[in-house]
């Protein structure tokens, strides 16, 4: 079993290394608010080393020249090692992130699945031939960008890291990944799996550091070619500013304020159960959480009553004990969530249940919370809480329901609850979101593309579409016979 209390080093150029200045970051168990481990803290010099290693590996063309089917086989090996380490990963995810053991195990298996899924696609990314008539052959090549800088958040660090690293390796890019300083430990298992699988040195480098120095320096580094970021809108805007100066392509997933729209004919018990899963899973710390439920006005009170009854059945406590509502990641996050709940109450929303930090714990726990009588102008209906907090809004007609659902700056996910297939198609078409769930929040999987509209970002992770964000099209035009001056292009 993994010794979580050890000192965890950075992984650079195929080796576990100390930081240049020897500094460390203390990692806390959010369920107990006690230190559990230390990790090497990466700063600018460490980022330089990692980027240099990634550049050298990319320039060697070792990944690019490898037969794609062999690159895929290498990724299958990474998946095998992740699966073998799944029990260790589960414990680490529980203790440094707060998840239940079963949730941590699912994270490990999902991470492995990303590598098998994209490993299977490594030999299926193809160019095309473009007919130009006699004496010409013209074709396209999906070419890797080069060094991909990847920054992952603290809520699902392993799974989100896996989906980005897997896409990068499948397309022959190399990676420098910054893990989240609040819960970095599980990402190191990707490094370990790559090490055991024999991934070329420098192809995958994993660092832990703070955003203001390590992260900021990484995304502005002169030898980075591509950026993948999942996190807050504010941080994403800062990264995009840095990227704009160097005209770097980015994949940005910036959170949401996603709404499920319940129509009159919906199965109300299904709505309640699906909504509970959508907002209370992982203590609501999910970018695609169903943080709003939009219901017919005549059903508002009944929905509130049933949601309260459902929330009342959920146990609050450490993930290692198998509780339903596990801790939020930090004291600061718990205080922010509670402050937003108190502000909602002051604005006129009613906390039908919850709304405060949970009593009796040393760690960072928030009660499962349901707000009634929420209006669209309230902050609780507009801004991401990132906690187990549901806002219920009422509507009078279906056009108003769609307007409420679309009435935020975000557009990551949306949901529809109805037995009417025509209504489901109509609503899915009207909702402005990158992914729409019908009659089950989180319907889909690794195979289904995921990403935002509006301020929720752009680009797609997951599914076959994700690979297109990791390559650029190179066109090759060949005149077969000698002579001729060619044709002017754009």
TIMIRO-926443 format. One record per residue (C-alpha): z negated, y negated, x negated; residue number from 0. Coordinates in Angstrom, 1 decimal. Layout:
BEGIN
      pz      py      px  resi
       Z       Y       X   NUM
...
//
This chain:
BEGIN
      pz      py      px  resi
     0.0     0.0     0.0     0
     0.9    -3.5    -1.2     1
    -1.9    -5.4    -2.9     2
    -1.5    -8.7    -1.1     3
    -4.3   -10.4    -3.1     4
    -2.3   -10.3    -6.3     5
    -0.6   -13.3    -8.0     6
     3.1   -13.4    -6.8     7
     5.7   -14.7    -9.3     8
     9.1   -16.2    -8.8     9
    12.2   -14.0    -9.1    10
    14.8   -15.6   -11.3    11
    17.8   -13.9   -13.0    12
    16.5   -10.4   -12.2    13
    13.0   -11.0   -13.5    14
     9.6   -11.8   -12.1    15
     8.6   -15.0   -14.0    16
     5.8   -17.6   -14.1    17
     6.6   -21.2   -13.4    18
     7.4   -23.5   -16.3    19
     4.1   -25.5   -15.9    20
     2.0   -22.5   -14.7    21
     1.0   -24.1   -11.4    22
     0.3   -22.0    -8.3    23
     0.1   -22.3    -4.5    24
    -2.9   -20.8    -2.6    25
    -1.9   -18.8     0.5    26
    -4.1   -18.7     3.5    27
    -4.6   -16.1     6.2    28
    -4.1   -18.1     9.4    29
    -6.2   -15.7    11.4    30
    -9.3   -16.4     9.3    31
    -8.5   -19.6     7.4    32
    -9.4   -17.9     4.1    33
    -7.4   -17.7     0.9    34
    -5.7   -14.3     0.4    35
    -3.3   -14.8    -2.6    36
    -1.6   -17.1    -5.0    37
     2.1   -17.6    -5.7    38
     3.9   -19.3    -8.5    39
     4.8   -22.9    -7.6    40
     8.4   -23.8    -8.5    41
     9.3   -27.3    -9.6    42
    12.4   -28.9   -10.9    43
    12.5   -26.9   -14.2    44
    12.2   -23.6   -12.3    45
    15.0   -24.7    -9.8    46
    17.2   -25.5   -12.8    47
    16.6   -22.0   -14.2    48
    17.4   -20.3   -10.9    49
    20.5   -22.4   -10.2    50
    21.7   -21.7   -13.8    51
    21.3   -18.0   -13.3    52
    23.1   -18.1    -9.9    53
    25.9   -20.1   -11.4    54
    26.3   -17.7   -14.4    55
    26.4   -14.7   -12.1    56
    29.0   -16.3    -9.8    57
    31.2   -17.4   -12.7    58
    31.1   -13.9   -14.1    59
    32.8   -12.8   -10.9    60
    30.8    -9.5   -10.9    61
    30.2    -9.7    -7.2    62
    33.7   -11.1    -6.4    63
    35.6    -8.5    -8.5    64
    33.6    -5.6    -7.0    65
    35.5    -3.6    -4.4    66
    34.2    -4.9    -1.1    67
    33.3    -1.4     0.0    68
    31.1    -1.1    -3.1    69
    29.5    -4.4    -2.4    70
    28.7    -3.1     1.1    71
    27.2     0.1    -0.4    72
    25.0    -2.1    -2.6    73
    23.8    -3.9     0.5    74
    23.0    -0.5     2.1    75
    20.8     0.2    -0.8    76
    18.9    -3.0    -0.3    77
    18.4    -2.1     3.3    78
    17.1     1.4     2.3    79
    14.5    -0.1     0.0    80
    13.4    -2.6     2.6    81
    13.0     0.2     5.1    82
    10.9     2.2     2.6    83
     8.7    -0.8     2.1    84
     8.4    -1.6     5.8    85
     4.7    -0.7     6.1    86
     3.8    -2.9     3.2    87
     5.8    -5.7     4.6    88
     4.1    -5.3     8.0    89
     0.7    -5.8     6.4    90
     1.8    -8.8     4.4    91
     3.4   -10.4     7.5    92
     0.2    -9.9     9.4    93
    -2.0   -11.4     6.7    94
     0.0   -14.3     5.4    95
     1.9   -15.2     8.6    96
    -0.4   -14.0    11.4    97
     1.9   -11.5    13.1    98
     0.7    -8.3    14.7    99
     1.3    -5.2    12.6   100
     4.0    -4.0    15.0   101
     5.7    -7.5    14.8   102
     5.6    -7.3    11.0   103
     7.1    -3.8    11.0   104
     9.9    -5.1    13.3   105
    10.5    -7.9    10.9   106
    11.0    -5.5     8.1   107
    13.4    -3.3    10.1   108
    15.3    -6.3    11.3   109
    15.7    -7.5     7.7   110
    17.1    -4.1     6.7   111
    19.5    -4.2     9.7   112
    21.0    -7.5     8.5   113
    21.9    -5.9     5.2   114
    23.5    -2.8     6.9   115
    25.3    -5.0     9.4   116
    26.8    -7.3     6.9   117
    27.2    -4.6     4.4   118
    29.5    -2.9     6.9   119
    31.5    -6.1     7.2   120
    31.9    -6.7     3.5   121
    35.3    -4.9     3.4   122
    36.5    -6.3     6.7   123
    36.8   -10.0     5.9   124
    40.5   -10.5     5.5   125
    43.1   -13.2     5.0   126
    46.5   -13.4     6.6   127
    50.1   -13.7     5.7   128
    52.0   -16.8     6.9   129
    55.8   -16.4     7.3   130
    57.7   -19.3     5.6   131
    61.2   -17.7     5.6   132
    63.3   -16.3     2.9   133
    62.2   -16.6    -0.7   134
    58.6   -17.3     0.2   135
    55.3   -15.3     0.4   136
    52.3   -17.2     1.7   137
    48.8   -15.8     2.3   138
    45.2   -16.9     2.7   139
    42.1   -15.8     0.9   140
    38.5   -16.1     2.3   141
    36.9   -17.4    -0.9   142
    33.1   -17.8    -1.5   143
    31.7   -21.2    -2.0   144
    29.6   -20.4    -5.1   145
    25.9   -21.0    -5.4   146
    24.2   -21.1    -1.9   147
    20.9   -22.9    -1.7   148
    18.9   -21.5     1.2   149
    15.7   -22.8     2.7   150
    13.9   -20.7     5.2   151
    11.0   -21.6     7.6   152
     7.5   -20.1     7.9   153
     7.8   -18.5    11.4   154
    10.2   -15.6    10.5   155
    10.6   -16.0     6.8   156
    11.7   -12.4     6.0   157
    14.2   -12.0     8.8   158
    15.8   -15.5     8.4   159
    16.0   -15.0     4.6   160
    17.6   -11.6     5.1   161
    20.4   -12.9     7.4   162
    21.4   -15.7     5.0   163
    21.1   -13.6     1.8   164
    23.1   -10.8     3.4   165
    25.9   -13.0     4.4   166
    26.0   -14.6     1.0   167
    26.2   -11.2    -0.8   168
    28.8    -9.8     1.6   169
    31.1   -12.7     0.8   170
    30.3   -12.7    -3.0   171
    28.3   -15.9    -3.1   172
    25.1   -16.1    -5.2   173
    21.8   -17.4    -3.9   174
    18.8   -19.5    -4.7   175
    16.3   -19.2    -1.9   176
    13.2   -21.4    -1.4   177
    10.6   -19.5     0.6   178
     8.1   -21.4     2.8   179
     4.9   -22.4     1.1   180
     2.8   -21.6     4.1   181
     4.0   -17.9     4.3   182
     6.2   -16.9     1.4   183
     5.1   -13.4     0.6   184
     7.4   -11.3     2.7   185
    10.5   -13.0     1.2   186
     9.6   -11.5    -2.2   187
    10.4    -8.0    -0.7   188
    14.0    -9.0    -0.6   189
    13.9    -9.8    -4.3   190
    12.2    -6.4    -4.9   191
    14.7    -4.6    -2.8   192
    17.6    -6.3    -4.6   193
    15.9    -5.4    -8.0   194
    15.6    -1.8    -7.1   195
    19.1    -1.6    -5.7   196
    20.6    -2.9    -8.9   197
    22.0    -6.2    -7.6   198
    23.5    -8.1   -10.5   199
    21.1   -10.4   -12.3   200
    21.2   -14.0   -11.0   201
    22.9   -13.0    -7.7   202
    19.6   -13.5    -5.8   203
    16.8   -15.8    -6.9   204
    13.7   -16.5    -4.9   205
    11.3   -19.3    -5.5   206
     8.3   -20.7    -3.7   207
     7.6   -24.4    -3.8   208
     6.9   -27.5    -1.7   209
     9.7   -29.2     0.3   210
     9.2   -32.6    -1.2   211
     9.9   -31.5    -4.8   212
    11.3   -28.0    -5.0   213
    13.2   -28.1    -1.8   214
    14.5   -31.6    -2.2   215
    15.6   -31.0    -5.8   216
    17.3   -27.8    -4.9   217
    19.5   -29.2    -2.1   218
    20.5   -32.2    -4.3   219
    21.2   -30.1    -7.4   220
    24.5   -30.9    -9.0   221
    25.4   -27.2    -9.4   222
    24.8   -26.1    -5.8   223
    27.9   -25.6    -3.6   224
    26.5   -24.7    -0.2   225
    23.4   -25.2     1.8   226
    21.7   -23.1     4.5   227
    18.7   -24.5     6.3   228
    16.5   -23.5     9.2   229
    13.7   -25.8    10.1   230
    12.8   -29.2    11.7   231
    15.2   -31.8    12.7   232
    13.6   -34.4    10.4   233
    13.8   -32.2     7.3   234
    17.4   -31.2     8.3   235
    18.4   -34.9     8.4   236
    17.0   -35.4     4.9   237
    18.9   -32.4     3.6   238
    22.1   -33.6     5.3   239
    21.7   -37.0     3.6   240
    21.5   -35.3     0.2   241
    24.4   -33.0     1.1   242
    26.6   -35.9     2.2   243
    26.4   -37.5    -1.3   244
    28.0   -34.4    -2.8   245
    30.1   -33.4     0.3   246
    28.5   -30.0     0.5   247
    29.1   -27.6     3.5   248
    25.9   -26.8     5.4   249
    24.7   -24.4     8.0   250
    21.9   -26.1     9.9   251
    19.6   -24.6    12.5   252
    17.2   -27.3    13.6   253
    15.1   -26.0    16.5   254
    15.2   -26.6    20.2   255
    13.6   -27.4    23.5   256
    15.2   -24.6    25.4   257
    15.0   -24.2    29.2   258
    15.3   -21.3    31.5   259
    16.8   -22.2    34.9   260
    15.5   -20.2    37.8   261
    17.6   -20.2    41.0   262
    16.3   -19.5    44.4   263
    17.5   -15.9    44.6   264
    16.0   -14.8    41.3   265
    13.5   -11.9    41.0   266
    10.4   -14.0    40.5   267
     8.5   -11.3    38.7   268
    11.3   -10.8    36.3   269
    11.3   -14.5    35.7   270
     7.6   -14.5    34.9   271
     7.8   -11.6    32.5   272
    10.8   -12.8    30.7   273
     9.4   -16.4    30.4   274
     6.1   -15.0    29.1   275
     8.0   -13.2    26.4   276
    10.1   -16.2    25.7   277
     7.2   -18.6    25.1   278
     4.2   -16.6    24.1   279
     5.9   -14.3    21.5   280
     4.7   -15.1    18.0   281
     2.4   -17.7    19.5   282
     5.4   -19.7    20.6   283
     6.5   -20.3    17.0   284
    10.1   -19.5    17.7   285
    13.1   -21.9    17.3   286
    14.7   -20.3    20.4   287
    11.5   -20.1    22.5   288
    11.8   -20.7    26.2   289
     9.5   -23.8    26.2   290
    10.7   -25.1    29.6   291
    11.1   -23.4    32.9   292
    13.1   -25.2    35.6   293
    12.4   -24.0    39.1   294
    13.2   -24.8    42.7   295
    10.7   -27.3    44.0   296
     9.7   -25.1    46.9   297
     8.8   -22.3    44.5   298
     7.0   -24.5    41.9   299
     3.5   -23.7    43.0   300
     4.2   -19.9    43.4   301
     5.7   -19.8    39.9   302
     2.7   -21.7    38.4   303
     0.3   -19.3    40.1   304
     2.1   -16.2    38.8   305
     2.6   -17.7    35.3   306
    -1.2   -18.5    35.1   307
    -2.0   -14.9    36.2   308
     0.4   -13.6    33.5   309
    -1.1   -15.8    30.8   310
    -4.6   -14.8    31.8   311
    -3.8   -11.2    30.9   312
    -2.9   -12.1    27.3   313
    -5.5   -11.5    24.6   314
    -6.0   -14.1    21.9   315
    -7.0   -12.9    18.4   316
    -5.8   -11.8    14.9   317
    -2.5    -9.9    14.8   318
    -4.1    -7.1    12.7   319
    -6.2    -6.2    15.8   320
    -3.1    -6.0    18.0   321
    -3.7    -9.2    20.1   322
    -1.0   -10.8    22.2   323
    -1.5   -14.4    21.2   324
    -1.8   -14.4    17.4   325
    -2.6   -17.5    15.3   326
    -0.4   -20.4    14.6   327
     0.4   -21.0    11.0   328
    -2.1   -23.7     9.9   329
    -4.8   -26.0    10.9   330
    -2.4   -28.9    11.0   331
     0.0   -27.1    13.3   332
    -2.9   -26.2    15.7   333
    -4.0   -29.8    15.7   334
    -0.5   -31.0    16.4   335
    -0.1   -28.6    19.3   336
    -3.4   -29.6    20.8   337
    -2.6   -33.3    20.5   338
     0.7   -32.8    22.3   339
    -1.1   -30.9    25.1   340
    -3.6   -33.7    25.4   341
    -0.9   -36.3    25.5   342
     0.9   -34.4    28.3   343
    -2.3   -34.4    30.4   344
    -2.7   -38.1    29.9   345
     1.0   -38.5    31.0   346
     0.2   -36.8    34.3   347
     1.1   -33.2    33.6   348
    -1.5   -30.6    34.7   349
    -2.6   -27.9    32.4   350
    -2.8   -25.0    34.9   351
    -4.2   -22.9    32.1   352
    -4.9   -23.5    28.4   353
    -4.1   -26.7    26.6   354
    -6.6   -26.5    23.8   355
    -7.5   -24.7    20.7   356
    -9.1   -21.3    21.4   357
   -12.8   -21.2    20.9   358
   -14.7   -18.6    18.8   359
   -12.3   -18.3    15.9   360
   -12.3   -19.4    12.3   361
    -8.6   -19.3    12.2   362
    -5.9   -21.3    14.0   363
    -5.5   -20.2    17.6   364
    -4.1   -22.0    20.6   365
    -4.7   -20.8    24.2   366
    -1.7   -19.7    26.1   367
    -0.8   -22.8    28.0   368
     1.2   -23.6    31.2   369
     1.8   -27.2    32.3   370
     2.6   -27.9    35.9   371
     4.0   -31.1    37.5   372
     6.0   -31.9    34.4   373
     8.7   -34.6    34.7   374
    11.7   -35.0    32.4   375
    10.5   -38.2    30.8   376
     7.4   -36.7    29.4   377
     7.2   -35.9    25.7   378
     6.1   -32.3    26.5   379
     9.5   -31.9    28.3   380
    11.5   -33.5    25.5   381
    10.0   -32.6    22.1   382
     9.5   -29.2    20.4   383
     5.8   -28.1    20.5   384
     6.3   -24.9    18.5   385
     3.3   -23.3    20.1   386
     2.5   -21.1    23.1   387
     3.0   -24.0    25.6   388
     5.3   -23.8    28.6   389
     6.4   -26.9    30.6   390
     7.4   -26.2    34.2   391
     9.7   -28.7    35.9   392
    10.9   -28.7    39.5   393
    14.4   -29.5    40.9   394
    15.9   -30.1    44.4   395
    19.5   -29.0    43.9   396
    21.4   -27.0    41.3   397
    23.2   -30.0    39.7   398
    19.8   -31.5    39.1   399
    18.6   -28.2    37.5   400
    21.5   -28.2    35.0   401
    20.9   -31.9    34.3   402
    17.3   -31.2    33.5   403
    18.1   -28.3    31.3   404
    20.7   -30.4    29.4   405
    18.5   -33.5    29.3   406
    17.1   -33.3    25.8   407
    18.4   -34.0    22.3   408
    18.5   -30.2    21.6   409
    20.9   -27.5    22.6   410
    19.9   -24.3    20.8   411
    19.4   -21.8    23.7   412
    19.3   -21.8    27.5   413
    18.6   -19.2    30.2   414
    19.7   -18.4    33.7   415
    17.7   -16.4    36.3   416
    19.7   -15.3    39.3   417
    21.1   -12.2    41.1   418
    24.3   -14.0    41.9   419
    27.0   -13.2    39.3   420
    29.1   -16.2    40.2   421
    26.1   -18.5    39.9   422
    25.3   -17.0    36.5   423
    28.8   -17.6    35.2   424
    28.9   -21.2    36.6   425
    25.5   -22.1    35.1   426
    26.3   -20.5    31.7   427
    29.4   -22.6    31.6   428
    27.5   -25.8    32.5   429
    24.6   -25.4    30.1   430
    25.0   -27.1    26.8   431
    23.6   -24.6    24.3   432
    24.8   -22.3    21.5   433
    23.4   -19.2    23.3   434
    22.8   -18.6    27.0   435
    20.6   -15.7    28.2   436
    21.0   -14.4    31.7   437
    18.0   -12.6    33.3   438
    16.4   -11.8    30.0   439
    15.2   -14.3    27.4   440
    16.2   -13.2    23.9   441
    19.0   -11.0    25.2   442
    21.3   -10.2    22.3   443
    20.7    -9.1    18.7   444
    21.9    -9.3    15.2   445
    25.4    -8.8    16.4   446
    25.4   -11.9    18.6   447
    26.1   -15.4    17.1   448
    23.2   -17.8    17.0   449
    23.2   -21.6    16.4   450
    22.9   -24.9    18.0   451
    24.7   -27.8    19.7   452
    23.6   -31.4    19.7   453
    20.6   -32.1    17.4   454
    19.9   -28.3    17.2   455
    22.4   -28.2    14.3   456
    25.8   -26.6    13.6   457
    27.2   -23.5    12.1   458
    26.4   -20.0    13.2   459
    24.0   -17.3    11.9   460
    24.2   -13.7    13.1   461
    27.2   -11.8    14.3   462
    30.6   -11.7    12.7   463
    31.0   -15.5    13.1   464
    28.3   -16.1    10.5   465
    30.5   -14.9     7.6   466
    32.9   -17.7     8.3   467
    30.2   -20.2     7.3   468
    30.0   -18.6     3.8   469
    33.7   -18.7     2.9   470
    36.4   -21.3     2.6   471
    40.1   -20.7     3.1   472
    42.3   -20.7     0.0   473
    46.1   -20.8     0.6   474
    48.5   -19.3    -1.9   475
    52.2   -20.1    -1.5   476
    54.8   -18.3    -3.7   477
    58.5   -19.0    -4.1   478
    60.0   -15.7    -5.0   479
    63.3   -16.8    -6.6   480
    63.6   -19.2    -9.4   481
    64.5   -22.9    -9.0   482
    63.7   -25.4    -6.3   483
    61.2   -28.2    -6.3   484
    58.9   -27.0    -3.6   485
    57.9   -28.9    -0.5   486
    55.6   -31.8    -0.3   487
    52.3   -31.0     1.4   488
    49.4   -33.0     2.9   489
//
